[in-house]
Amino acid sequence: MRENNPLRIGLIGFGCVGQGFYNIVEQQPGLNLAITRIAVKTPGKARPLPAECFTYHADELLADPDLDLLVEVIDDATEAFRLVSAALRQGRRVATANKAMLARHLPELVQLQAEFGGTLLYEAAVCGSIPVVRTLDQYFSHEPLRAVSGIFNGSSNYVLTRMSEEGSDYAVALAEAQALGFAETDPSLDMGAFDPRSKAVILAAHAYGVFLAVDEVLNLGIEGIAAADIAWAAAQGQKIKVVAGLYRLPGGGLTALVTPQLLGPESALYGVEREFNGVVIEAEFAGTQFLQGRGAGGHPTGSAVLADVLALRRGLRYAYAKRPTAPDAQLTHGLELEAYVRHPDAGVLREVLTWLELPPEALHTDAHGSFATGAVPVQQLWAWRQELRSLGVFVARQGEVRPVAVPAGAALATAELV
């Protein structure tokens, strides 16, 4: 490509993010970018551009040698992986926003880049407009990190904000979020904390050099939350937020989980409201950093896509510098957390206490019914996660995950904690 010619882009997907990216490019002709081909799935769908601007076969873009790079922003993780992996096998430059695809296939995609010489960037896949991937991969590439945590999902955060503001029930707040376009018609990925789990897995590769298996990371959502939980947190001077966390353990291992968490005003995440995301980076030498921004939406996420496109033009590649010294992952065994557990049926709650190895005296009663608090093994939350979700049991952590306390005089080998 000659220096003065525009960079020719093939865009796969023209939904919220695709249109946002397209609009940003069109408004900045000085960037010298040209979206020359757009692939979409459904013929006849109403779109803001004429039908002749689209092709309905994404493979045509893969076969087009005149395109300088590809941007993939579809919502089908399986198809996204097929297209992105095929492009990398051609040695192409690709930007993607598909976090579910990346969380499941990142090791293979990194290998394809190394084998065929292509480049894959994906800032837009994590926390919308917040430049957290590149910050971790470049600025903190050689600094030990104690923790990376945050609010990675704007949809669930919006619901929690509205419940806190209005004292409303979950269903009412969720319906409002859906009406405003902040939550999908099927909200399970967001409200069940599957979406922020994918983002945490992606960040683990850059913050710690660890490739986690997404299905092995504990995620608990807010489907069972009620106004009583918001009121209980407020009585403690706290708010409930869905927090995804990567934490270095005292023994040097790495743990990861996504759960609702009770936070006080001392937390940087306490004031992150509505559809905003926030990321806290706790570095060994640089100290604590806090990043906040819009976590979703066409223009915020499209802006992150644009940043990747311009970085691809400059030849940037992720370094994954910490891979050679990556710590071992310790996701459930030998760990515990202080938990708050509530269910409207006291009989169900008593049964749940046995699952979570909480004693009967952990059960409390307030004006809103029964709840329990106490130290819960993370392994038990993992083992019963599906039952907890199906029964509508709400679980929130208080504080961070920690190694299980060893009773005085107990002979417990270190190997049993990993």
DANORVEN-V654598 format. One record per residue. SS is DSSP state (a for helix, b for strand, c for the rest). PSI is psi in degrees with one decimal (999 if undefined). D_LAST is the distance of its C-alpha to the last C-alpha in whole Angstrom. Layout:
# DANORVEN-V654598
SS,PSI,D_LAST
SS,PSI,D_LAST
This chain:
# DANORVEN-V654598
c,130.3,52
c,151.6,55
c,-37.2,54
c,-9.7,56
c,147.0,55
c,151.6,53
b,124.4,49
b,121.6,49
b,134.1,47
b,121.6,46
b,120.2,44
b,104.6,43
c,134.1,43
c,41.8,45
c,-145.7,43
a,-50.5,43
a,-42.8,41
a,-44.3,43
a,-37.9,46
a,-45.7,45
a,-46.0,44
a,-45.8,47
a,-40.5,49
a,-43.6,48
a,-43.3,49
a,-30.3,52
c,-5.4,53
c,70.1,52
a,-22.5,54
a,-12.4,54
a,-15.1,50
c,46.7,52
b,146.6,50
b,116.8,51
b,99.1,50
b,-20.9,52
b,141.3,50
b,125.7,48
b,131.4,47
c,169.4,46
c,-39.1,46
c,110.5,49
c,148.1,52
c,-8.4,55
c,139.0,52
c,126.2,54
c,158.4,53
c,-1.0,54
c,155.4,55
c,152.6,58
a,-30.9,56
a,-8.0,58
a,-9.0,55
b,151.3,52
b,156.3,51
c,18.2,49
c,102.0,48
c,-27.7,45
a,-21.8,45
a,-32.7,48
a,-36.3,47
a,-32.1,44
c,-1.2,47
c,108.4,49
c,-11.3,50
c,-10.4,51
c,132.7,48
c,-30.5,46
b,165.7,43
b,143.9,42
b,120.6,40
b,119.3,38
c,46.9,38
c,168.4,38
c,6.6,36
c,106.3,35
a,-37.2,32
a,-46.5,33
a,-37.2,36
a,-42.4,35
a,-41.0,32
a,-45.5,35
a,-46.0,37
a,-42.6,35
a,-37.5,34
a,-41.2,37
a,-40.1,39
a,-33.6,36
a,-21.3,37
c,-0.1,40
c,23.0,39
c,165.5,40
b,132.3,39
b,138.9,37
b,135.5,36
b,154.3,34
c,14.0,33
c,93.2,32
a,-35.6,28
a,-41.0,27
a,-44.8,28
a,-41.5,26
a,-32.7,23
a,-22.3,23
a,12.7,25
a,-45.1,24
a,-42.2,23
a,-39.2,26
a,-38.9,28
a,-39.9,27
a,-40.5,28
a,-38.6,31
a,-45.0,32
a,-36.3,31
a,-37.7,33
a,-4.4,36
c,6.0,37
c,178.8,37
b,134.7,35
b,123.9,33
b,150.8,33
c,41.6,32
a,-36.1,32
a,-11.3,34
a,-15.2,31
c,114.6,29
c,33.9,30
c,-113.2,34
c,-6.0,36
c,123.0,33
c,61.7,33
a,-34.8,29
a,-50.4,28
a,-34.1,30
a,-45.5,30
a,-42.8,26
a,-32.4,27
a,-60.1,30
a,-39.9,30
c,28.5,26
c,-26.2,26
c,15.2,25
c,131.1,24
c,138.2,21
b,132.5,20
b,-36.2,18
b,151.0,19
b,117.1,21
b,165.0,22
b,-179.8,25
b,108.1,27
c,3.9,27
c,113.9,30
a,-27.3,33
a,-52.3,34
a,-34.1,32
a,-36.5,33
a,-44.1,36
a,-44.7,36
a,-38.2,34
a,-47.1,37
a,-37.8,40
a,-38.4,38
a,-39.2,38
a,-40.8,42
a,-13.5,44
c,22.4,42
c,165.8,42
c,164.3,40
a,-47.0,37
a,-38.0,40
a,-45.9,42
a,-38.9,40
a,-42.7,39
a,-38.5,42
a,-43.7,43
a,-39.3,40
a,-41.4,41
a,-32.1,45
c,-3.1,44
c,11.0,42
c,-14.9,39
c,146.0,37
c,163.1,38
c,-42.0,40
c,100.6,37
c,8.0,34
a,-37.4,31
a,-38.1,29
a,-51.9,30
a,-25.4,30
c,1.7,27
c,22.5,25
a,-38.5,24
a,-52.3,26
a,-25.4,24
a,-44.4,21
a,-41.5,23
a,-38.7,24
a,-39.9,20
a,-41.8,19
a,-45.2,22
a,-28.7,22
a,-33.8,18
a,-31.6,20
a,-34.8,22
a,-33.7,21
c,-6.0,17
c,18.6,18
c,129.6,16
c,105.3,17
c,148.4,15
c,117.5,16
a,-37.1,18
a,-8.8,18
a,-1.2,14
c,126.2,15
b,129.6,16
b,124.9,20
c,134.1,22
c,-161.3,26
c,17.5,29
c,-28.8,31
c,7.4,31
c,150.2,32
c,167.0,35
a,-30.3,38
a,-35.5,37
a,-41.7,33
a,-42.3,35
a,-40.8,37
a,-44.0,35
a,-43.0,33
a,-35.5,36
a,-23.9,37
c,2.6,34
c,28.2,35
b,168.6,32
b,157.8,32
b,126.3,30
b,148.6,28
b,114.0,26
b,124.4,23
b,132.6,21
b,139.9,18
b,122.5,16
b,132.9,15
b,131.1,13
c,160.8,11
c,-33.6,12
c,-1.3,9
c,-12.5,11
c,172.9,8
b,133.2,10
b,158.3,10
b,139.7,14
b,161.7,16
b,118.0,19
b,160.9,21
b,146.5,24
b,141.9,24
b,122.2,27
b,141.4,28
b,175.7,31
c,-18.8,33
c,-16.6,31
c,136.6,29
c,-23.9,31
c,-11.6,30
c,-38.8,32
c,8.6,35
c,112.3,34
c,168.7,36
c,-134.2,37
c,9.8,36
b,153.6,35
b,157.8,32
b,143.2,30
b,129.5,27
b,123.0,26
b,117.6,25
b,102.5,23
b,149.7,24
c,-41.0,23
c,-35.5,27
c,-13.6,29
b,-158.5,28
b,131.5,28
b,146.1,29
b,126.6,30
b,135.7,32
b,143.3,34
b,178.2,36
b,128.7,37
c,-3.9,34
c,178.5,36
c,153.5,40
a,-50.1,42
a,-44.5,43
a,-46.1,40
a,-36.7,38
a,-33.5,41
a,-38.7,41
a,-37.9,37
a,-45.6,38
a,-42.1,41
a,-38.7,39
a,-40.4,37
a,-45.7,41
a,-34.7,42
a,-38.5,39
a,-38.5,39
a,-32.8,43
a,-6.5,42
c,15.2,40
c,142.0,37
c,148.3,33
c,143.8,30
c,-30.8,28
c,47.5,24
c,-23.2,24
c,1.5,21
a,-42.4,20
a,-23.5,20
a,24.8,18
c,134.2,15
c,164.1,12
c,145.9,9
b,134.4,8
c,93.4,6
c,-32.4,9
c,-49.0,9
c,136.8,6
c,16.6,7
b,153.9,9
b,165.7,13
b,154.0,16
b,125.5,20
b,149.5,22
b,126.5,25
b,130.3,26
b,144.3,30
c,141.5,32
c,-21.1,35
c,112.6,36
a,-34.1,35
a,-42.8,34
a,-41.9,32
a,-39.5,30
a,-38.2,30
a,-40.1,28
a,-36.0,26
a,-36.9,25
a,-36.8,24
a,-40.8,22
c,7.1,20
c,37.6,20
c,138.3,22
c,159.1,25
a,-32.9,29
a,-5.9,30
a,-14.0,28
b,132.4,30
b,163.7,33
b,136.6,36
b,-167.7,38
c,-17.9,41
c,1.2,39
b,-152.2,38
b,146.6,34
b,171.3,31
b,151.5,28
b,152.4,25
b,174.8,22
b,125.9,19
b,131.0,17
b,132.3,14
a,-33.2,13
a,-35.8,12
a,-38.3,15
a,-39.8,17
a,-46.2,15
a,-33.8,17
c,14.4,20
a,-40.1,20
a,-39.8,23
a,-40.6,25
a,-42.4,25
a,-44.9,26
a,-30.4,29
a,-8.3,30
c,30.6,30
c,130.8,28
b,128.5,27
b,131.1,24
b,145.9,24
b,153.3,21
b,108.4,23
b,-170.2,21
b,164.4,18
b,149.0,14
b,159.1,12
b,145.9,10
c,133.6,11
c,132.9,14
c,120.5,14
c,146.0,17
c,130.9,20
c,-5.2,20
c,136.9,17
c,97.3,15
c,114.2,12
c,146.5,10
a,-33.4,7
a,-24.8,6
a,-8.9,6
a,4.7,4
c,999,0
